[in-house]
Amino acid sequence: MLDLGLAILHHILVFGLVALLAMEGLSLKEATVDPARLVRVDGRYGLVAGLVVAIGVCRVIWGGKGWAFYEANPFFWGKVGLFLALGLVSIGPTLLFIRWRKTSAGAVAFTPPAQELKRERTWVGLEALLLVPLLACAAVMARYPF
């Protein structure tokens, strides 16, 4: 029963991660970008990502399949690698959102520079793109070995 509860929580958190990333992307496309809102959404994204990892570790340790299943599973390691890449890609946008918030605090009408805005849309899009093979690895991982 613990395995089922951990699996459900893990999946809910992953859907939350996707939703928060979509919110970030949409916030970057609005006519007026609110840096404070971006920092809040990005902070929640980081928190949920940490919870996904924590629950994932719990599944590996206490889940029904056991460590031996994961250790020998190349798709598990692919999933871990992709999640790490996703985390590394998200650092740049996070730091820029924080800088925008600090800049906007001292300015009445702050608008992020168009080049930075475009670049951040690309980085957030890359994060979303990395989710596709990550989720594919998760599906294949669960069925390995074939």
N, C-alpha and C positions, 0 to 999 in steps of 0.2 A: 504493500500500500504506500510505503514511503517513496518507492520508485515512481509510482503513478503521480503522486502529489508533486514531486520534484519535476517530472516531465511537464505537467500542466503549468506549473509556475514558470518553468524555463520558456515554454512556448508563449505564454502571455507576455513575459518580459521582452521576448524577441519582437513580437508584434508591437509592443510599446516603443521599442527602439526604432522600428520602421516608421511608426507614426511621428515620432519626434524628429526624425531625419526629414520626413516630408514637410513638417511644420517649418523646419529651418530653411529648406529649399524654397518653400512658398514665401516665407518672410523676406528672402533675398530678392524676390521678384515684385514685391509691393512697390507702389509709387514712392512711398516714404518708408525708408527702412528705420526701424526702431532698434537701436543698438542694445538698449536695456532689455528689451524683449528677447532679442537674439541670445544674449548672455544667459538669461533665465532658461530658455529652451535648451540651449547648448549644455548648460549645467545639469539639467534633468537628463539629457541624452547621455552625458558622462556617468551620471549616477546609475541609470538603467543599464548601461553597458557594464559597469562594475558588478551590478546584481546578476546580469546574465552570466558573467564569468564565475561569480561565486556559486550560483546555483548549478552551473555546469560542472564545477569542481565537485560539488556535493553529489551530483549524479554519477560522476566517475568513481568517487570513493564509496558511496552508499547505495548506488543504483543497482538494479537487478543484473546488469551485464558484467560488472566488475572491471577492475583495472586491466586485466589480461586482454579483454576484448578491445579496449581502447588503445592500449599500448601497441598492439599488432595491427591496428587499423590505419592504413595510409590516408583514408578520407577524414579520420579524426584529426590527424596531424595537418592535413590540408585546411580543415576548418579552423584549427587553432592558428595556423599561419595567416589565413585570410583575415581572421578577427584581429590579429596583431597588426597587420597591414592597415586595416580599417582604422584602428586606434591611432596609428602613426599619421595617417592622412588627416585625421580630425584635429591634430594638434595645431596646424597652421590656422584654420578657420577660428578655432577657439581663441588663440592669442590675438588674432585680428579683431574679433568681436569685442574682446575686452578693451583693446586699444580704442575702438570706435566708441565704446561706452564712455571711456574716460574723456575722449575728445568732445563727445556730445554733451557731457556734463557742463563744460565751460562755454558751449556755443548755443545760441538760441535756436538757430535753424541749421542743424548739422545734416549734411548729406554725404555719405561715403563717396570717395572718388570713384568714377565710373569704371576705371581700370581695375581697382581693387574689388569692386562689386562683381564685375564679370569674372575675375579670377576665383573669387570665393564661390560663385555659382558652379564653376567648373570643379572645384575641390569637393563641394558637397555632392555634386553629381557623381563624382568618382566614388565617394563613399557609398552612395546608393547603388552604383554599378557593382561594387565589391560584394554587396549583399547577395547578388544573384548566384555567383559560384559558391559563396559561403552556404547559402541555403541548399544548393544542389549537393554540396559535400555532406551536409547534415542528413539529407534524404538517403544518399547512397551509403553513408556511414552506418545507418541503422539497419541496412540490409546486407552488409558485408559480413562474411564472404558470400559471394553469389552462389 
